[in-house]
């Protein structure tokens, strides 16, 4: 079996195979990294970048917030209103108020920065592609002698990337293995025994499985760290997809529960129905094609990350320059997630859309998939010029084609 390529994961943990075998969802890992990795982390986001986003680029709440001594500060205390066209928005940063809170020990948190900062957008999208899970990025900028949160745990795995300054961390093992998202009214969180206490320096990466308790505090200097969170797709998500798809395969799974199966007077009716359902489920799973489940879960991951070249796609729409009959076109690198041949033709899947073409277009598409340039006026693809031009322009507008170099 070929070894998967995981350059982003290796950049965080070193030996990615050992990490997945020995640490993923199991135990924490501290990787001090190679010399120069601090510069790599800083290229993702610097403190000056975060401050510029908040104070000068119109970043809106809840993409930033303030926390201090274990609690979030009321947003009304550091937001301002401003006009935007004929609308007034009320969730912009008030830099003066934010500065006052930071002087008083507050930590500035940038949230979901993969949506607003290009280097983090690209890194999170690449890591999501390697892991097959959605990935998000938060930033924590703390003044000296500050603690943002009390001891707590997250319900997603995190990679802590120390970017600037140092921070003292305390890590506890999970008392509840792989906890779900906490619901209102749930009992207070529990924590296991301490497993690591130490200082993160620029270039260090600390991996924490979900459920691992942690707290962090600065000492005599400010600190910036990133948390790259992995929002795991679990077998619960698979079961939810099966609940949607299996009844479409067999109407037996659309039948009602037997009348009286839920009455206390005859609990054996439910037991009998359960035995029948279990047998039916085993039978259905034995012949079920899991491809639709995989595709739905893939779409869940892709939908959280913009497709590559999205801005370029908009720019081409603005220019309005569509390909002509003699323009050589090639498949845009990274634009196509997968393709499927059907009796009706071909299905081309991008992260954010599906393009269906008739069977007559198959020879042209095969040439594109092989990496060959295609021209509408080239008879080799078997279509007349006008028909080929319709297909080429459709694929160009859908962001799948670009002009060949040279």
Buried (B, 14 or more C-beta within 10 A) or exposed (E): EEEEEBEBBBBBBBEBEEBBEEBBBEBBBBBEBEEEBBEBBBEBBBBEBBBEBBBEEEBBBEBBBBBBBEEEBEBEEBBEEEEEEEEEBEBBBBBEBBBEBBEEBBBBBBBBBBBBBEBBBBBBBBBBBBBBBBBBBBBBBBBEEBBBBEEEBBBBBBBBBBBBBBBBBBBBBBBBEBBEEEEEEEEEBEBBEEBBEEEBBBBBBBBBBBBBBBBBBBEEEBBBBBBBBBBBBEEEBBEBBBEEBBBEBBEBBEEEEEEEBEEEEEEEBBEEBEEEBEEBBEEBEEEBEEEBBEBBBBBBBBEBBBBBBEEEBEEBEEEEEEBEEEBBBBBBEEBBBEBEEEEEBBBBBBBBEEBEBEEBBBBBBBBBEEEBBBBBEBEEBEBEBEBBBBBBBBBBBBBBBBBEEE
